[in-house]
């Protein structure tokens, strides 16, 4: 299955990293400053993408304290047949927490998915959301 995957080690316990996923204001600091989200399973969210032109929306599919966050992911106005997903997982390690970001489900968005997958690969390298999260956790401000 085609995916975009990025991972980072953060020198903090999963409970410390989780604080940055379990609160709307905290998520705005590293995911998107325009994020509006109802942080419960089935809750809706919406934000302006990093290109500052594309609105992203969806629902919270799963929310596991100290384990991860799963969102459906839809580029509004792009003609996607089905949403993709954005999955964040937290895994305890000897040094802290391994945080993994996975975008998947591209094959379900429609015929244009290979080009979209390539764009998301480039975007993952350009926008560094996991590094922003790691910097915030390291600074210890919430």
N, C-alpha and C positions, 0 to 999 in steps of 0.2 A: 504494500500500500504506500503511495507517495506521501512523504511527510517532510516537514521542515523541523529539525530538531537542534536545539541548543541547550547547553548545560553549563552550570557554574558551581563551584564549591564555595560555600560561604562559611566562615569561621564562627558560627553561632548555632545554638540549638534550634531544632525545628520550631519550637514554641516561639522563639524570638523572630524567626523569619515569618512565621504564620501571621504575626501581628500586622504585617504589611500586606497581607492578602485578605484579612478578615474585617477590614474597615475601609469604608468608601473613601474617606479623606486620605488615608495612607496609600490606597491604590492610585489615587490621583497624582501622587508625588512621583511615581515611577512608571505607571502604565500610560496614563493620559490625564492631563489637567482638566479636560472637558468631560471626564467620565461621570455619568449618572448611573447608579446601579442599585438595585434592590437585592442585597446580598442574602438571598435564601434560594433554595432549589425552586426553580420555576420563576424566579424574579427576573425582570427585564433589565437590560442595560443598553446604553448607547454612548458613543463618543466619536469625536472627530479624529480620523486616522492621522498618522504622522505626516502624510502628504498635505494635510490641512485642506483637503478637498473632499475626501471620501468619508462618509459616515458609516461607522461600523455598529451593528446592533445584534441583539440576540437575547438569550436567556441563560441563567445559571443552570447548568445540567447536574452538577455535583459540587459539593462543598464539604470537604473532609477536614475537620480541625487537625492542624499539624500534618496533614497528608496531601492536600492539594485543592485545586480549584479547576473546574471544567466549565467552559462557556461554549454555547453554539456561537457561530461567527458568520455574519452575513454582511457583505458589502452592499449597502443600499444603492439601488438604481443600477446595479451591474448585471441584472438579469440572471442571477444565480438560481438554478432549479431547487437546490437544497443548501442549507447552510453547511459550512465546514465546522471545525472545532478548534478551540484553543485550550490546551491542557497544560496546567502547571502542576508538577508533582514535587513533593518534598520527601527526601529520604535521609534519615539520620546516618551520619558517618562518624568515624573516629575523630575527625577534625571539625565536625559541625554538621552541615546540611548540604546535600547535593540537591540543587534546584534544577529541574528540567522543564523546558518549554517545548511543546510539540504542537505544531499546526498540522491537522490531518483532515481527511474527508474531502480533499480537493476533487477527487474523481466524481463526487456527487454534485458538484456545482454546475456542471454542464460541459459542453464540448471544448470550451476555452481553458480547461483546467491546467494543461501543461504550461501554458504561458503564465497563468496566475501563480502556479507553483514556483516558477523561476523568479517572478517578481517578489514573492514572499521570501525566497532564499536570499535575494539581494537585500531586502528590507531587514531581515533578521541580523545581517552583518552590519548594516548601516545604523540601526536604531538602538541596539545594545540595551534593551529593557532589563535584562538580567544583571548587567553591570550596574545600572542605576539602582536596582533593588539591593545589590550587594553593598554599594556605597552607602545607602541609607541605613541598612542594618549595621554596618561597621560604625557609622556615626552615632548610632544608638538613639536617634531622635525620632519620636513617633508622634 
